[in-house]
């Protein structure tokens, strides 16, 4: 792997890490994590919101790991699954 491709991979990863928590806040408005962010950071300045979004990202990784590992749905989160047809059709 060249340095250029490694650098691109890191920046793409960084973009994803910041898009995920903002997406969570936008689409999971009733979740406990979003409510926590709104109480602590939403009305602060840009620096406070940046610190808050990093904290949301960290907590979100933990919550998503718990969901994948043990099936524990994050408090207040709404899951939208796709409809499956019976017998693989």
Buried (B, 14 or more C-beta within 10 A) or exposed (E): EEEEEEEEEEEEEEEEBEEBBEEBBEEBEEBBBBBBBEEBBEEEEEEEBEEBBEBBBEBBEEBBEEBEEEEEEBEEBEEEEEEEEEEEE
